[in-house]
């Protein structure tokens, strides 16, 4: 697949952004008092955010990979 260099770089940067930002957000969510109930079990707050973070990171990895593949 061929893309202009600028578009390939946009894909790589967008994917890298997701892979850098979301884990940091996940760490903050895990420390949030709403993440666990009184017994220490995960709450829906934590579960929903972990799903969102996981999906976003998978999409970010796919976008970054696509960008790298179009550079080669």
DSSP file (Angstrom, degrees, kcal/mol; ACC not computed):
  #  RESIDUE AA STRUCTURE BP1 BP2  ACC     N-H-->O    O-->H-N    N-H-->O    O-->H-N    TCO  KAPPA ALPHA  PHI   PSI    X-CA   Y-CA   Z-CA
    1    1 A X              0   0    0      0, 0.0     2,-0.5     0, 0.0     0, 0.0   0.000 360.0 360.0 360.0 139.8    0.0    0.0    0.0
    2    2 A X        +     0   0    0     70,-0.1     2,-0.3    69,-0.0    69,-0.1  -0.953 360.0 165.3-119.9 133.6    1.3    3.4   -0.8
    3    3 A X        -     0   0    0     67,-0.5     5,-0.0    -2,-0.5     0, 0.0  -0.949  47.1 -88.5-133.4 155.0    0.5    6.7    1.0
    4    4 A X     >  -     0   0    0     -2,-0.3     4,-2.1     1,-0.1     3,-0.4  -0.347  43.1-112.7 -59.5 149.8    2.1   10.0    0.8
    5    5 A X  H  > S+     0   0    0      1,-0.2     4,-2.4     2,-0.2     5,-0.2   0.875 115.4  56.3 -53.6 -42.9    4.9   10.3    3.4
    6    6 A X  H  > S+     0   0    0      1,-0.2     4,-2.0     2,-0.2    -1,-0.2   0.903 107.9  47.3 -60.2 -42.5    3.0   13.0    5.4
    7    7 A X  H  > S+     0   0    0     -3,-0.4     4,-2.1     2,-0.2    -1,-0.2   0.887 110.3  52.5 -68.2 -38.1    0.0   10.7    5.8
    8    8 A X  H  X S+     0   0    0     -4,-2.1     4,-2.1     1,-0.2    -2,-0.2   0.914 110.3  48.3 -61.9 -42.2    2.2    7.8    6.8
    9    9 A X  H  X S+     0   0    0     -4,-2.4     4,-2.7     2,-0.2     5,-0.2   0.870 107.7  55.1 -66.9 -36.5    3.9    9.9    9.5
   10   10 A X  H  X S+     0   0    0     -4,-2.0     4,-2.7    -5,-0.2     5,-0.2   0.918 108.9  48.6 -60.9 -42.8    0.5   11.1   10.7
   11   11 A X  H  X S+     0   0    0     -4,-2.1     4,-2.4     2,-0.2    -2,-0.2   0.917 112.2  47.7 -63.5 -43.6   -0.6    7.5   11.2
   12   12 A X  H  X S+     0   0    0     -4,-2.1     4,-2.6     2,-0.2    -2,-0.2   0.931 114.5  46.0 -63.8 -45.5    2.6    6.6   13.1
   13   13 A X  H  X S+     0   0    0     -4,-2.7     4,-2.6     2,-0.2    -2,-0.2   0.913 112.8  49.8 -65.4 -43.0    2.4    9.7   15.3
   14   14 A X  H  X S+     0   0    0     -4,-2.7     4,-1.8    -5,-0.2    -1,-0.2   0.910 113.4  46.3 -63.2 -41.8   -1.3    9.1   16.1
   15   15 A X  H  X S+     0   0    0     -4,-2.4     4,-2.0    -5,-0.2    -2,-0.2   0.916 112.7  49.1 -65.9 -42.9   -0.7    5.5   16.9
   16   16 A X  H  X S+     0   0    0     -4,-2.6     4,-1.6     1,-0.2     5,-0.2   0.898 107.3  56.4 -63.6 -40.1    2.3    6.4   19.1
   17   17 A X  H  X S+     0   0    0     -4,-2.6     4,-2.9     1,-0.2     3,-0.3   0.929 108.2  47.2 -56.6 -47.0    0.2    9.0   20.9
   18   18 A X  H  X S+     0   0    0     -4,-1.8     4,-1.6     1,-0.2     5,-0.3   0.894 111.7  50.1 -63.0 -39.6   -2.4    6.4   21.8
   19   19 A X  H  < S+     0   0    0     -4,-2.0     4,-0.3     1,-0.2    -1,-0.2   0.726 117.3  40.7 -73.5 -20.7    0.3    4.0   23.1
   20   20 A X  H  X S+     0   0    0     -4,-1.6     4,-0.7    -3,-0.3    -2,-0.2   0.867 119.5  40.3 -90.6 -43.7    1.9    6.7   25.2
   21   21 A X  H  X S+     0   0    0     -4,-2.9     4,-1.9    -5,-0.2     3,-0.3   0.914 106.8  57.7 -77.6 -45.0   -1.1    8.5   26.6
   22   22 A X  H  X S+     0   0    0     -4,-1.6     4,-2.6    -5,-0.3     5,-0.2   0.863 102.1  52.7 -63.3 -40.0   -3.5    5.7   27.5
   23   23 A X  H  > S+     0   0    0     -5,-0.3     4,-2.0    -4,-0.3    -1,-0.2   0.899 110.0  50.3 -62.0 -36.8   -1.3    3.7   29.8
   24   24 A X  H  X S+     0   0    0     -4,-0.7     4,-1.7    -3,-0.3    -1,-0.2   0.903 111.0  48.6 -65.7 -39.9   -0.6    6.8   31.9
   25   25 A X  H  X S+     0   0    0     -4,-1.9     4,-2.4     1,-0.2    -2,-0.2   0.904 108.8  54.5 -64.2 -41.1   -4.4    7.5   32.0
   26   26 A X  H  X S+     0   0    0     -4,-2.6     4,-2.5     1,-0.2    -2,-0.2   0.880 105.3  52.6 -60.3 -39.4   -4.9    3.9   33.1
   27   27 A X  H  X S+     0   0    0     -4,-2.0     4,-1.2     1,-0.2    -1,-0.2   0.894 110.2  48.3 -64.3 -39.3   -2.5    4.3   36.0
   28   28 A X  H  X S+     0   0    0     -4,-1.7     4,-0.8     2,-0.2    -2,-0.2   0.894 111.2  50.2 -67.9 -38.7   -4.4    7.3   37.2
   29   29 A X  H >< S+     0   0    0     -4,-2.4     3,-0.9     1,-0.2     6,-0.2   0.912 106.8  54.9 -64.9 -41.8   -7.7    5.5   36.9
   30   30 A X  H 3< S+     0   0    0     -4,-2.5    -1,-0.2     1,-0.3    -2,-0.2   0.816 109.6  47.4 -62.4 -30.2   -6.3    2.5   38.9
   31   31 A X  H 3< S+     0   0    0     -4,-1.2    -1,-0.3    -3,-0.2    -2,-0.2   0.606  87.1 110.8 -84.9 -13.0   -5.4    4.9   41.7
   32   32 A X  S X< S-     0   0    0     -3,-0.9     3,-1.9    -4,-0.8     4,-0.3  -0.371  73.9-130.6 -64.4 137.7   -8.7    6.6   41.7
   33   33 A X  G >  S+     0   0    0      1,-0.3     3,-0.7     2,-0.2    -1,-0.1   0.751 106.5  62.4 -61.9 -22.9  -10.8    5.9   44.8
   34   34 A X  G 3  S+     0   0    0      1,-0.2    12,-0.4    -5,-0.1    11,-0.3   0.579  85.5  77.8 -76.7  -8.4  -13.8    5.1   42.6
   35   35 A X  G <  S+     0   0    0     -3,-1.9     8,-2.2    -6,-0.2     2,-0.4   0.744  99.1  34.9 -74.7 -23.7  -11.9    2.2   41.1
   36   36 A X  B <  S-A   42   0A   0     -3,-0.7     6,-0.2    -4,-0.3    -1,-0.1  -0.967  75.4-132.9-133.3 146.8  -12.4   -0.2   44.0
   37   37 A X    >   -     0   0    0      4,-2.4     3,-1.8    -2,-0.4     6,-0.1  -0.183  47.4 -81.2 -85.2-173.7  -15.2   -0.8   46.4
   38   38 A X  T 3  S+     0   0    0      1,-0.3    -1,-0.1     2,-0.1    -2,-0.0   0.781 132.2  51.0 -62.1 -27.8  -14.9   -1.1   50.2
   39   39 A X  T 3  S-     0   0    0      2,-0.1    -1,-0.3     1,-0.0    -3,-0.0   0.455 120.4-107.9 -88.6  -0.9  -13.8   -4.7   49.9
   40   40 A X  S <  S+     0   0    0     -3,-1.8     2,-0.2     1,-0.3    -2,-0.1   0.534  72.3 140.5  88.2   6.9  -11.1   -3.9   47.3
   41   41 A X        -     0   0    0      1,-0.1    -4,-2.4    -5,-0.0    -1,-0.3  -0.546  61.2 -96.3 -82.3 149.0  -13.0   -5.4   44.4
   42   42 A X  B     -A   36   0A   0     -6,-0.2    -6,-0.2    -2,-0.2     2,-0.2  -0.362  40.2-144.1 -62.7 141.1  -12.9   -3.6   41.0
   43   43 A X     >  -     0   0    0     -8,-2.2     4,-2.3    -9,-0.1     5,-0.1  -0.466  28.6-101.6 -96.8 173.9  -15.9   -1.4   40.3
   44   44 A X  H  > S+     0   0    0      1,-0.2     4,-3.2     2,-0.2     5,-0.3   0.849 121.7  63.9 -63.4 -33.1  -17.7   -0.7   37.0
   45   45 A X  H  > S+     0   0    0    -11,-0.3     4,-1.8     1,-0.2    -1,-0.2   0.938 108.3  39.6 -53.4 -49.6  -15.9    2.5   36.9
   46   46 A X  H  > S+     0   0    0    -12,-0.4     4,-2.6   -11,-0.2    -2,-0.2   0.922 115.9  51.1 -68.1 -45.0  -12.6    0.7   36.7
   47   47 A X  H  X S+     0   0    0     -4,-2.3     4,-2.2     1,-0.2    -2,-0.2   0.930 111.0  47.2 -60.8 -47.6  -13.9   -2.1   34.4
   48   48 A X  H  X S+     0   0    0     -4,-3.2     4,-2.4     1,-0.2    -1,-0.2   0.921 114.0  47.7 -61.8 -44.1  -15.4    0.4   31.8
   49   49 A X  H  X S+     0   0    0     -4,-1.8     4,-2.7    -5,-0.3    -1,-0.2   0.882 109.3  52.9 -67.2 -36.8  -12.2    2.5   31.8
   50   50 A X  H  X S+     0   0    0     -4,-2.6     4,-2.5     2,-0.2    -1,-0.2   0.898 110.0  48.9 -64.3 -38.5  -10.0   -0.6   31.3
   51   51 A X  H  X S+     0   0    0     -4,-2.2     4,-2.6    -5,-0.2     5,-0.2   0.940 112.8  47.5 -64.4 -46.3  -12.1   -1.7   28.4
   52   52 A X  H  X S+     0   0    0     -4,-2.4     4,-2.4     1,-0.2    -2,-0.2   0.915 113.8  47.6 -60.5 -43.2  -11.9    1.8   26.8
   53   53 A X  H  X S+     0   0    0     -4,-2.7     4,-2.3     2,-0.2    -1,-0.2   0.914 112.4  49.1 -65.2 -43.2   -8.1    1.9   27.4
   54   54 A X  H  X S+     0   0    0     -4,-2.5     4,-2.4     2,-0.2    -2,-0.2   0.935 113.1  45.8 -63.0 -47.3   -7.6   -1.5   25.9
   55   55 A X  H  X S+     0   0    0     -4,-2.6     4,-2.6     1,-0.2     5,-0.2   0.922 113.3  50.3 -62.5 -43.9   -9.6   -0.8   22.8
   56   56 A X  H  X S+     0   0    0     -4,-2.4     4,-2.4    -5,-0.2    -1,-0.2   0.880 111.3  48.3 -63.5 -38.2   -7.9    2.5   22.3
   57   57 A X  H  X S+     0   0    0     -4,-2.3     4,-2.6     2,-0.2    -1,-0.2   0.889 110.6  50.6 -70.6 -37.8   -4.5    1.0   22.7
   58   58 A X  H  X S+     0   0    0     -4,-2.4     4,-2.2     2,-0.2    -2,-0.2   0.927 113.1  45.9 -63.7 -43.8   -5.3   -1.8   20.2
   59   59 A X  H  X S+     0   0    0     -4,-2.6     4,-2.6     2,-0.2    -2,-0.2   0.904 112.2  51.9 -64.3 -40.3   -6.6    0.7   17.7
   60   60 A X  H  X S+     0   0    0     -4,-2.4     4,-2.6    -5,-0.2    -2,-0.2   0.906 109.8  48.6 -62.2 -41.6   -3.5    2.9   18.3
   61   61 A X  H  X S+     0   0    0     -4,-2.6     4,-2.6     2,-0.2    -1,-0.2   0.901 111.9  49.5 -65.1 -40.0   -1.2   -0.1   17.7
   62   62 A X  H  X S+     0   0    0     -4,-2.2     4,-2.5     2,-0.2    -2,-0.2   0.907 112.2  47.6 -65.5 -41.5   -3.1   -0.9   14.5
   63   63 A X  H  X S+     0   0    0     -4,-2.6     4,-2.4     2,-0.2    -2,-0.2   0.922 113.0  48.3 -66.0 -43.6   -2.8    2.6   13.3
   64   64 A X  H  X S+     0   0    0     -4,-2.6     4,-2.5     2,-0.2    -2,-0.2   0.920 112.0  49.6 -62.4 -43.3    0.9    2.8   14.1
   65   65 A X  H  X S+     0   0    0     -4,-2.6     4,-2.9     1,-0.2    -2,-0.2   0.917 110.1  50.8 -62.0 -43.2    1.5   -0.5   12.4
   66   66 A X  H  X S+     0   0    0     -4,-2.5     4,-1.9     1,-0.2    -1,-0.2   0.913 110.2  50.3 -60.1 -42.2   -0.4    0.7    9.3
   67   67 A X  H  X S+     0   0    0     -4,-2.4     4,-0.8     2,-0.2    -2,-0.2   0.913 112.0  46.7 -62.1 -42.6    1.7    3.9    9.2
   68   68 A X  H >X S+     0   0    0     -4,-2.5     4,-1.3     1,-0.2     3,-0.7   0.918 110.7  52.6 -66.6 -42.5    4.9    1.9    9.5
   69   69 A X  H 3< S+     0   0    0     -4,-2.9    -1,-0.2     1,-0.3    -2,-0.2   0.845 107.7  51.6 -63.3 -32.2    3.8   -0.5    6.8
   70   70 A X  H 3< S+     0   0    0     -4,-1.9   -67,-0.5     1,-0.2    -1,-0.3   0.682 106.0  55.9 -78.9 -15.3    3.1    2.3    4.4
   71   71 A X  H <<        0   0    0     -4,-0.8    -1,-0.2    -3,-0.7    -2,-0.2   0.784 360.0 360.0 -79.7 -28.4    6.5    3.8    5.0
   72   72 A X     <        0   0    0     -4,-1.3    -1,-0.2    -3,-0.1    -2,-0.2   0.467 360.0 360.0 -81.8 360.0    8.3    0.6    4.0
